[in-house]
Amino acid sequence: MNTKIKAGIIGAAGYTGGEITRILLNHPKATIDFCYSRSQHGKLVSDIHTDLYGDTDLIFTKEINPNIDVLFLCLPHGETKPFLENNSFSPTTKIIDLSNDFRLKKDANDFIYGLPELNKNKIQKAKHIANPGCFATAIQLALLPLAKNNLLNSDIHISAITGSTGAGISSTETSHFTWRNNNASAYKTFTHQHLDEIGESITQLQNTFNHSIHFIPYRGNFSRGIIATVYTDFSGSLEAAKSIYQNYYREEKFVFISEKNIDVKQVVNTNKCLLYLEKHDNKLMIISIIDNLIKGASGQAIQNMNLMYGFEEKEGLKLKSVAY
């Protein structure tokens, strides 16, 4: 079958919408039907996403085709539910939401949590997907193998730093160059919104988990990427830990265990997650790196689309890092 699926992007002028546009323009089995934007309608997509200059003549629109095959929702948190209440789509349209409106099981909805390394079988059968948060993706990929083996039996400690694109395209004081340059700060310490989805995923694999997750996020003075350092008690050897991680991820397409220490530029512009493990006394430390806009958002959304339609999981996502 050579017919491409038709995709619509809501909130296409933002960072995640732009990255979905970029990936879909090069996806062999999908085509973009419309790029919806309330703020930029009538303008060329390449005038806003200037990296796409020469690649597309798409124009932002306020018109919606309700009969598309797949809908990507790239709206700010809290705006997806009202949008879906006010707009109807075909019963066959699959929906992938990149906000946090539908991520939690406790909210009782029919959205499947779209972390492929946790819910691949459910994603393949799903109609509605709630794409994970960026910090949540990096942190969960660092912890899932331990949870699967019932080895999270003490508090978890996390420090993680994200680039300025994690704040979204809307201008705020802390996203200005003059603030970010040569600067760093902690924010939402111990209260970050991604903690709830991390907790739900851990208990999905290890229902006895009842310890605290201590998370301190930081704003970094770079554009994109996340590096998370996670540690918890672990009585086994480093070799045993590596074996647990290799076994958990042996069939996964985008998660790799590195024997050398890792840095953010290795994954920027890719859908990869790299993990690096060290053992210190009775603590296991896991370093996790992802691109917050790709594996932490738009690339993972395309990965989910591939799974939902039975495409090869890496279709359209064979992306190279900037490296230098």
N, C-alpha and C positions, 0 to 999 in steps of 0.2 A: 504494500500500500504506500503510494508516494504522496498522498494528500497530507499537507502540513496542518497541524492543529492551529487554531486561531486564538491569539492571546490578547487580552486587554489589560492595561495597566492604569490603576487609579492612584493619583498622587505621583504622577510620572516625573514631575519636575524636581523631586527631592533626590537625595543621595542614593537611597535604595532603589527608587524608581529608575534613576539613571543607569545604575548598574544592571538592573534587570533588562532594560532596553539594550544596553551594550551586549549582554550575553545572548539575548534572543535574536539580535541582528545576525549573529554568527551561529545560531543553532540550526542544524540541518533538518530538524523535524517540526519546527514551529515558525510561525510568522506573526508579526505584530499587527493587530487589527486597529487598535487605537491607543493613544497615549493621552489620558485624561488629566487635565490640570485646571483648577479654578483660577489660579493666579497667573498662569502663562499662556492661556488659550489664545490661539491665533499666531503664536510665534513658532519658528522652526525649533524642533527639538535640539538641533545642533547649535542653536544660539545660546541655549542654556547649558547643555552638556557639550561643551566645546571639544571634548575628545572625540566626539562623533562627527565632527566636520568632515564632509566628503564621503561619509558612510551611509547617510540616510537623508531623505527629503521629507520625513515625517513632520507633521505639524501638531502641536498640542491642541486638544479639542475639549469642549464641554459636552459633546455628544457621546452617548453610550450605546453600543450595540449589545442588546441583552442576549444575543444568541451565540456569543463566543464560546469556545471550548473551555478555556481556562481564564480565570480572573485573578490578577495579582493586586492585592490591596496594600498600598504603601502610605497609608494615611497616618497622621499623628495618633498616639495612644488616646483612646477614648472616642475617636471619631468613626471607627469602623462599624460598630453596632448601629449607630444612627444612620450611617450611609446605607447599610443593607436593609434597614427597616424602610427606607424611603426609595429604594430602587429595586426593581425585580429583574431577575435573570432567568434564563431557561433552566428547567429542571435538570438538564444534562450538563450545565456549566459547573466545572470544578472550581473551587475557591481556595486560594492560598493567601492567608492574612499574615502580614509581617508586623502587625502591632501586637500589644499584649492583651487585647480585648478578649481573646478566647483561649488563652494558654492554660488556664488552671482547671483541673478536673472538678474542683470544689464548686465551680460556677455552673456546673451541670449544663453542658451544651454538646452538640454532635461533632465538634471539631477534634480531630486527632492531633496530638502533640507531635510536631514534625521534626523530631530528632531521629534521623535514619538509623543511627547506631544503637538506638533504643527501641524504636517502634517500626522497623522496616516493613514487617508483614502487615501491620495495620495501615500504614501509609499506602501500600500498594492497593488496598481495597477501599480507601477513603474517598469521600466526595469533598470534604472540607478539612483543610489543614491549618493549624495554628503554628506558624514558624517560631522557633525558639528565639529568645533574646541573645544578643551577642556575648555578653559576659557569661550568661547561662550556658551557652554552647561550649565555650572554652573550659569552663569549670566542670561541667558534667562529663565531658570527654576525659578529663583528668581523674574522675571518680568512679565512673560506671564499672570498670573491671573489679574494683574493690567491693562495690555494692553487690555485684553479681555473685561474688564469692563470700558474702556475709562477713566482710573484713573491716567494715566501718563500725568500730566498737568504742570510739572515743570522739571527743570534739574534733571538728575540722576547722583549720585555720587557712585563710585565703587572703593574699594581697594580689591585686590585679590593676594594670594600668592600660588605658585606652587612648586612642588618638582623638583628635578634635572632631572628626566626622561622626563619632559616636553620639555627639550632641544634636545631630540633625542639621539641616541646611539653614534653618531659621537663626538669625543672628542673635547671639546673647553675649554678655560681657566676657564670659569665660571661653567663648569660641573665637574672639578677635585675635588676630596675630599678635598685637601689642601685649595682650594678656598672656597668651600661650607661650610666646617665644621666651626661651630661657627660664621657664617657670613650670611648676607642678603643684597639684593640690589634691588632698583627699576630699571625698564628698559622699554623702549618704552612707556614712560609716555604720556598719551593722544593721542597716535598714533598707538596703537597696532592693528595688522591686523584683529583681531576678531571683532573690532568695526563695520565694515561694515555689517557683517552677523547679528550681534545683532540688528542693526538699521533696516535692512530689515524685520526681524521677528516681531519687535515691530510694524512697520507700516502695516504689514500684518494683524494684529489684531486691531490696532488703527491707522487708516489712517490719523488722524488729528495730530498725534504726530509731533512736530516741535521744540523740545527742545534739549539741548546738553546732551551728555553722557560723563561724565568725568571719565576716567578709568586709575587707576595707578596699574600696575602689579608689583609683587615682585618675586624674586627668593628666595626660602627657603632652609634651610639646612637639608632637609629630602628628601627621594627618590621619593615618590609618594603621590599624593593627591592634592586637591585644596580646599582652603577655601576662599570664596568671601563674602565680606560685602558690601551690597547695601543699599542706603537710598535715599528717595525722599519725597516730600510733600504728606501728606495724612490727610484729615480732619476728617475721621471717627475714630471709636474706634478700639482698638486692637481686640476686639471680632468680630467686623465687618470684619476686615482684615482677621482674621483666617477663618471666614466663607467663604469669597471669595476664599481663597486658597484651603480649603477643598473641596469646590464645583468644582473648576477647575480640581483638581487632583483625584477626588473620583473614577474614573474608571482606573486610571493609575497604572501600576504594580510596578513601581520602584521609585516613588516620594512620600515622606512622610513628614508630618508636625509634628515637634517635639514640645512637651510642655516644654522641658528642653533645655538649651543651648547645643550646639553640638560641637564635635571635629572630626578632620580628620580621626582618626583611626576607627571611627564607620563605615566608608564606604570603606576604603582601601581593595582592592581585590574583591569588589562587583560592581554591576551595579546600585546601589542605588544612589539617591540624597536625602539628608535630608535638610529640610528647617526649620529655626527657626525665629520667628517674635518678634520684640519689638516695642513699640511706645514711642517716646520721643518728647514731645511738639507736634509740627505739622509734625514731621517726622516719617515715617515708616521705620524701619530697617529690612532687610531680610538677614540672614546669610545662605549661600548655600554651601554644601560640596559634593564633588564627588571624585572618583579615576580618575585622569587624563588619565590613560591608559585603564580603563574599561568603565565606563559611558561616559568619555570624549573622547573615541576613540574605542578600539576593542570590548568592550562589547556592546556599542551602535550599532556598525556595525553588530554584531550577532543579536541583537534585531531587526534591520532593515531586516536582512535576514529572520528571523522568520516571520515577518509581510509579506514580499514579497511572501513567500511560504505557507502562511496560517497555519504555525505551532503555537502552543501555545507560547505566547509572551515571557514567562520566560524559554522556552526550552534551556537547556544548561547553564543557567545563574542563577541558584539557588546557589549562591556563598556566603560563609561566610566571614565576615571581620576578620582581624587579631586580633582586639579588644585590645590587650595588647602589 
